[in-house]
Amino acid sequence: MPTVTSRALRRALFAMFATAVSVAGLTLPSSAAEPVRDGASQATAAASCWEVKVTNPAAPDGVYWIQTPQLQTPVEIYCDQTTSGGGWELIGRGREDWTYNYNGKGTPQDVSSVITGTAAFAPKQLDSTIINGLMGGRRFDSFSDGVRIRRATNTSGTSWQEGQFKYRFRDRWTWALGAGIPVTSATLGTSSFSNTTTYEFGSDSAYLRLWTYENSKNGYTRGFNFGKDGTGSTSSTSYIYSKVSGGNYGTPFTQAFIRPKLLSNDLTYDAIPDGGTSAQTIKAAPRSGALPTTWGVSGRGAGGSTSENATEAQAFAQIGNTMYVGGNFTSVQKLSLIHI
């Protein structure tokens, strides 16, 4: 007997029931209809922000529930339903110090709840597993819209620049943009580029330039950086950050979006047996951050140098019950609670 998905089975039974009540001259209760996938609740989660827009062309910008076969639990995603036809899913936002880590920074609620303004300056980025789930099992380079970025171009946050880049060959998402992922085409404002990488591209030394790698010229600041003449400051309210002399090599507040054009009817869910699914064991995963400890090191040796190669703790190892630490520190201390 062929296998059918639970959704397909529900629809087949619903069609049979509708035919039966039609013959009997009865009115079919509206509550028996397949729910409209408008993303307004977990029960009506849509396959994408694009489906929300298709279902309701008047859908405003905001947070919607999204679910695909790869996202077994619906996730709240901020949808830009205004720009270029809508359907854009916010995957990260922030000013300086974005992470290259696969698991991003923060929770989906962190990303979707505060999308702009000074409260959004500290970067929040979706876990790459969630971003890949938003693609519904498809390759990332199969979506023609690629990655869209929106960057502030002045310190007050009243002027913005749109940009996009489309991957040449990429099956899944990674935040390691500084590694130089090949792209077929890219835009910044009205300028276009081809056959470049996410490492750096642009047409001038100011605001029509984007580079994502770490470099001493801007103090190793990670972000969607401008060129040398794109200026900012260390002010907590500046939409462009810079910690170098003269404010050069600014790092603007940036939002990153993707637009997978998925519809629920096009997705295939695994069949659920009558007896339910078998138990699933959640795999253990390592934690990225350090655990709290009462011991640590303090003070800078070697004349108090603060260079990248003069950090307090540079190596450590446990032998028996003793922890050996090597680095540029002056003392070991015990406090009530510190992190190392």
RAZI-V73666 format. One line per field, one symbol per residue. phi: phi as a letter, one per 40 degrees, with the letter a starting at -180 (. if undefined). psi: psi as a letter, one per 30 degrees, with the letter a starting at -180 (. if undefined). burial: I if it has 9 or more other C-alpha atoms within 8 Angstrom, else O. A space follows every 50 residues. Layout:
# RAZI-V73666
phi=???
psi=???
burial=???
This chain:
# RAZI-V73666
phi=.ccbccccccccccccccccccccgcccccccccccccgcaccbdccacc cdcccbdcdcdicbcbabdcbcbdbcbcbcbbcfgggcbcbaaibcgcbc cccgagbdcccccbbagccbccdbbcdccccccccggccccccccfbbbb bcbaccgbbbbcaaabccaacacacccccgccbcaabbgccbaafbbcca aibabbccababccaccbgfcciccccdcccaacdcbccbcabbdggcfc bccbbbbbbccbbdcccbbccbcdcgcccbccccbcccccccacbabagb cfggdbcdcbcdbbaaabbgbbbbbbibbbabbbbcabbb
psi=klklleeeeeeeeeeeeeeefeefglkkkffflkkkifgflefhklflee eeeeejfgklkaklkkklffifkkkkkkkjgekhfagkkkflllclhllf kegakaleeeefejfllffgejkkkkkfeeeeeffhglkegfkffbkkkj kkglffgfklkkllkkkejjflkkfhfffikkkellkjbgklllhalfek llgagcfhkkkflklffghhkkaillaegjlalgkfgkfkkkglkfglhk jlkkkkllijikkeffkkkkkjleglllkkkkkkkkkelklklfklllkk ahggkgleghlejfklkkjbgkkkkkahlflklklejlk.
burial=OOOOIIOOIOIOOIOOOIOOIIOOOOOOOOOOOOOOIIIOIIOIIIIIII IIIOIOOOOOIOIIIIIIIIIOOIIIIIIIIOOOOIIIIIIIIIIIIIII OIOIIIIIOIIIOIIOOOOIIIIIIIIIOIIIIIIIOOIIIOIOIIIIII IIIIIOIOOIIIIIIIIOOIOOIOIIIIOIIIIIIIIIOOOOIOOIIIII IIOOIIIIIIIIIOOOOIOOIIIIIIIIIIIIIOOOOIIIIIIIOOIIII IIIIIIIIIIIIIIOOIOOOOOOOOOOOOOOOOOOOOOOOOOIIIIIIII IOOOOOOOOIIIIIOIOOOOOOOOIOIIIIOOOOOOOIIO
